[in-house]
Amino acid sequence: MGAFEVLSEPGPRLSGETIREVGSVFGSYVDSDRQAPMHDALADLVAEPMSPDQLLNAVVGLANVTSLVVLTLGQTDEAAADLTRGVVARSAHASTEGVFPQGPEDPLHAEAQAFILRVFGAIDDEDLPTEVDGRLLVALAAYGDAAVVLADRLGIPRSVLGPALSEAAARM
């Protein structure tokens, strides 16, 4: 049985329990020396495979973990929102070739940011995309990995960050 087994069976589009479990698993990947822990987690998720009914739960779980990393860096909702729109977005765009084919103005940036920013109360629910696809998971993984790299540069140990993320995601 895989780490993302909860997503292998069909389920409700939005399930708090599933979202928390998925977020916890994504958070656990940070406690490693992986260069791109969120992309590695995403590769494992896809390998299991995921039921199409679970896509939104996976998106929200990954967005929650990414927002927690950014909040750790920014310390306030406002600063975290600014980091998401600024340095994390630029880093996600620059470090992950092909994810945002239309450049910095690619609509996928806005979609990924919307799911992250909702945690900070920086957008309204009606600003969230009405449809999601697998490309959004890849974009969120790029944002998550960019935030983890920034945490590395700031000297936040992954051995502390990973377990804290898993625990916080499990309680969201």
C-alpha positions as CSV (number, residue, x, y, z in Angstrom):
1,M,0.0,0.0,0.0
2,G,1.3,3.4,-0.9
3,A,1.5,6.7,0.9
4,F,-1.4,8.2,-1.1
5,E,-3.7,5.1,-0.9
6,V,-6.5,7.4,0.4
7,L,-6.7,8.8,-3.1
8,S,-6.9,5.5,-5.0
9,E,-10.6,4.9,-4.4
10,P,-13.4,7.2,-5.6
11,G,-14.7,9.6,-3.0
12,P,-16.4,12.9,-2.4
13,R,-15.0,15.9,-4.3
14,L,-14.2,17.7,-1.1
15,S,-13.4,15.6,2.0
16,G,-11.8,17.3,4.9
17,E,-10.4,14.0,6.2
18,T,-8.9,13.1,2.8
19,I,-7.5,16.6,2.4
20,R,-5.8,16.4,5.8
21,E,-4.3,13.0,5.1
22,V,-3.0,14.1,1.7
23,G,-1.5,17.3,3.2
24,S,0.1,15.3,5.9
25,V,1.7,12.9,3.4
26,F,3.0,15.8,1.2
27,G,4.4,17.4,4.3
28,S,6.3,14.2,5.2
29,Y,8.2,14.4,1.9
30,V,9.9,17.7,3.0
31,D,11.8,15.9,5.8
32,S,14.3,14.5,3.3
33,D,17.3,15.6,1.3
34,R,15.2,15.5,-1.9
35,Q,15.8,18.4,-4.3
36,A,12.2,18.6,-5.2
37,P,10.2,16.9,-2.5
38,M,6.7,18.0,-3.7
39,H,7.4,16.8,-7.3
40,D,8.7,13.5,-5.8
41,A,5.5,13.2,-3.8
42,L,3.5,14.0,-6.9
43,A,5.3,11.3,-8.8
44,D,4.5,8.8,-6.1
45,L,0.8,9.9,-6.0
46,V,0.5,9.4,-9.8
47,A,2.2,6.0,-9.6
48,E,-0.4,4.6,-7.2
49,P,-2.7,5.7,-9.2
50,M,-5.2,8.4,-8.1
51,S,-8.9,8.1,-8.8
52,P,-10.1,11.0,-10.9
53,D,-12.8,11.7,-8.3
54,Q,-10.0,12.6,-5.9
55,L,-8.3,15.3,-8.0
56,L,-9.8,18.3,-6.0
57,N,-8.9,16.7,-2.7
58,A,-5.3,16.3,-3.9
59,V,-5.1,19.9,-5.1
60,V,-6.4,21.3,-1.9
61,G,-4.1,19.0,0.2
62,L,-1.0,20.1,-1.7
63,A,-2.1,23.8,-1.7
64,N,-2.5,23.6,2.1
65,V,1.0,22.3,2.6
66,T,2.5,24.8,0.3
67,S,0.6,27.6,2.1
68,L,2.0,26.3,5.4
69,V,5.6,26.5,4.1
70,V,5.0,30.0,2.8
71,L,3.4,31.0,6.1
72,T,6.4,29.7,8.0
73,L,8.6,31.9,5.9
74,G,6.3,35.0,6.0
75,Q,5.1,34.7,9.6
76,T,1.9,36.7,8.8
77,D,-0.9,36.0,6.3
78,E,-0.2,39.3,4.5
79,A,3.6,38.6,4.2
80,A,2.9,35.0,3.1
81,A,0.5,36.3,0.4
82,D,3.2,38.7,-0.8
83,L,5.8,35.9,-0.9
84,T,3.4,33.7,-2.8
85,R,2.7,36.3,-5.4
86,G,6.4,37.5,-5.5
87,V,9.6,35.5,-4.8
88,V,7.9,32.1,-4.6
89,A,6.0,32.6,-7.9
90,R,9.2,33.8,-9.7
91,S,11.2,30.9,-8.3
92,A,8.5,28.3,-9.3
93,H,8.4,29.7,-12.8
94,A,12.1,29.9,-13.2
95,S,13.0,26.5,-11.8
96,T,10.4,24.3,-13.4
97,E,10.7,24.3,-17.2
98,G,7.5,23.7,-19.2
99,V,5.0,24.0,-16.3
100,F,4.1,27.6,-17.2
101,P,4.3,27.6,-21.0
102,Q,2.9,31.2,-21.4
103,G,5.6,32.7,-19.1
104,P,4.9,34.7,-16.0
105,E,1.4,35.6,-17.2
106,D,0.4,32.0,-17.6
107,P,-3.1,31.5,-16.1
108,L,-1.8,28.5,-14.2
109,H,0.1,30.9,-12.0
110,A,-3.2,32.6,-11.0
111,E,-4.9,29.2,-10.4
112,A,-2.0,27.9,-8.2
113,Q,-1.8,31.2,-6.3
114,A,-5.6,31.2,-5.7
115,F,-5.5,27.8,-4.0
116,I,-2.6,28.9,-1.8
117,L,-3.9,32.4,-1.0
118,R,-7.3,31.1,0.1
119,V,-5.6,29.8,3.2
120,F,-4.4,33.3,4.1
121,G,-7.9,34.8,3.4
122,A,-6.3,36.8,0.6
123,I,-8.9,35.9,-2.0
124,D,-12.7,35.1,-1.9
125,D,-14.0,31.6,-2.7
126,E,-15.5,32.9,-6.0
127,D,-12.0,33.7,-7.1
128,L,-11.0,30.0,-7.1
129,P,-11.0,28.2,-10.4
130,T,-14.2,26.3,-11.1
131,E,-12.4,23.4,-12.8
132,V,-9.1,21.8,-12.0
133,D,-6.9,19.4,-13.9
134,G,-3.6,17.6,-13.3
135,R,-1.6,20.6,-14.6
136,L,-2.6,22.5,-11.4
137,L,-1.1,19.7,-9.2
138,V,2.2,20.2,-11.1
139,A,2.0,23.9,-10.7
140,L,1.3,23.6,-7.0
141,A,4.3,21.2,-6.7
142,A,6.5,23.9,-8.3
143,Y,5.3,26.5,-5.8
144,G,5.8,24.1,-3.0
145,D,9.3,23.1,-4.0
146,A,10.2,26.8,-4.5
147,A,9.0,27.5,-1.0
148,V,11.0,24.6,0.4
149,V,14.1,25.8,-1.4
150,L,13.6,29.3,0.1
151,A,13.2,27.7,3.6
152,D,16.5,25.9,3.0
153,R,18.2,29.1,2.1
154,L,16.9,30.7,5.3
155,G,18.3,27.9,7.3
156,I,15.1,26.2,8.4
157,P,16.0,22.6,9.0
158,R,13.9,20.2,7.0
159,S,14.0,17.8,9.9
160,V,11.9,20.4,11.8
161,L,9.9,21.8,8.9
162,G,8.7,18.4,7.5
163,P,7.2,17.0,10.7
164,A,5.7,20.4,11.6
165,L,4.0,20.6,8.1
166,S,2.6,17.1,8.4
167,E,1.2,17.8,11.8
168,A,-0.3,21.2,10.8
169,A,-1.8,19.8,7.6
170,A,-3.4,16.9,9.6
171,R,-5.1,19.5,11.8
172,M,-6.2,22.0,9.1
